[in-house]
């Protein structure tokens, strides 16, 4: 090959988003699920990049979102005909840093 390949990552930092407390999502409904992001030590805006396989295996869907790391809340949909339980500390999704091209003012500062 010509030149030196510089290693790059699409998402330079990834943070697992964990369910805060045991939560039951009723059948055919949506629920806001409070979460924590233990590996994110700074208060910053994050964007969800994927939902965890543990939720996919239960046929649950996490809505795309921009979240504040200090107050992470996910909208989880249960389209099945039976209630689903999410246990505390279950990984619900993965998030990464978000930046505005024009400024670095936190997007969620007004929430």
C-alpha positions as CSV (number, residue, x, y, z in Angstrom):
1,X,0.0,0.0,0.0
2,X,1.0,3.6,-0.5
3,X,1.4,5.8,2.5
4,X,0.5,5.1,6.1
5,X,-3.0,4.2,7.2
6,X,-4.2,6.4,10.0
7,X,-6.6,4.6,12.3
8,X,-9.9,6.4,12.5
9,X,-13.2,5.7,14.3
10,X,-16.7,6.6,13.2
11,X,-17.7,7.1,16.8
12,X,-14.6,8.2,18.8
13,X,-16.3,7.6,22.2
14,X,-19.1,5.2,22.9
15,X,-21.0,5.1,26.2
16,X,-23.3,2.3,27.3
17,X,-26.7,3.6,28.5
18,X,-28.0,1.5,31.5
19,X,-31.6,1.2,32.9
20,X,-31.7,2.9,36.3
21,X,-34.4,0.9,38.0
22,X,-36.5,-2.2,37.2
23,X,-39.2,-1.0,34.8
24,X,-42.2,-2.8,33.3
25,X,-43.4,-1.7,29.9
26,X,-47.1,-2.6,29.4
27,X,-48.2,-4.4,26.3
28,X,-48.8,-2.3,23.1
29,X,-47.5,0.9,24.7
30,X,-44.6,3.2,25.2
31,X,-42.8,4.2,28.4
32,X,-40.1,6.6,29.4
33,X,-37.3,4.7,31.0
34,X,-34.8,6.5,33.3
35,X,-31.3,5.6,32.6
36,X,-27.7,6.3,33.7
37,X,-24.5,6.6,31.7
38,X,-21.8,5.5,34.2
39,X,-18.8,5.9,31.8
40,X,-19.7,9.5,30.9
41,X,-18.2,11.6,33.7
42,X,-18.9,15.0,32.1
43,X,-22.3,16.5,31.7
44,X,-22.8,16.7,27.9
45,X,-25.1,16.0,25.1
46,X,-25.1,12.5,23.5
47,X,-26.9,10.9,20.6
48,X,-28.0,7.3,20.6
49,X,-26.3,5.3,17.9
50,X,-27.8,1.8,18.6
51,X,-30.0,-0.1,20.9
52,X,-28.8,-3.1,22.8
53,X,-29.5,-6.7,21.6
54,X,-31.1,-7.5,25.0
55,X,-34.0,-5.1,24.0
56,X,-34.1,-6.3,20.4
57,X,-34.5,-9.9,21.7
58,X,-37.5,-8.8,23.7
59,X,-39.0,-7.1,20.6
60,X,-38.6,-3.7,22.2
61,X,-37.7,-0.5,20.3
62,X,-35.8,2.5,21.5
63,X,-36.7,5.8,19.8
64,X,-33.8,7.7,18.3
65,X,-32.8,10.6,20.6
66,X,-30.4,13.3,21.8
67,X,-30.0,13.0,25.5
68,X,-28.3,14.9,28.3
69,X,-25.8,12.6,30.0
70,X,-27.0,13.8,33.5
71,X,-30.7,13.2,32.8
72,X,-30.9,10.3,30.4
73,X,-34.4,9.2,29.6
74,X,-35.3,6.8,26.7
75,X,-38.6,6.3,25.0
76,X,-39.0,2.5,24.8
77,X,-41.9,1.0,22.7
78,X,-43.4,-2.4,23.4
79,X,-45.4,-3.5,20.3
80,X,-46.1,-7.0,21.7
81,X,-49.2,-8.3,23.4
82,X,-47.4,-9.0,26.7
83,X,-45.7,-6.7,29.2
84,X,-41.9,-6.6,29.2
85,X,-39.6,-6.1,32.2
86,X,-36.3,-4.2,32.0
87,X,-34.0,-4.9,34.9
88,X,-31.8,-2.3,36.6
89,X,-28.3,-2.0,35.1
90,X,-29.4,-3.6,31.8
91,X,-27.7,-2.0,28.8
92,X,-30.4,-0.4,26.8
93,X,-28.4,1.5,24.1
94,X,-25.1,2.9,23.1
95,X,-24.5,6.7,22.8
96,X,-21.8,8.9,21.5
97,X,-20.8,12.6,21.7
98,X,-22.7,15.1,19.7
99,X,-21.3,18.5,18.5
100,X,-22.9,21.3,16.7
101,X,-20.9,22.5,13.7
102,X,-21.7,26.2,14.4
103,X,-21.0,26.3,18.1
104,X,-20.4,24.1,21.1
105,X,-23.4,25.3,23.1
106,X,-25.1,22.2,24.6
107,X,-28.2,21.4,22.6
108,X,-30.2,20.2,25.6
109,X,-29.3,23.3,27.8
110,X,-32.9,24.5,27.7
111,X,-34.5,21.2,28.8
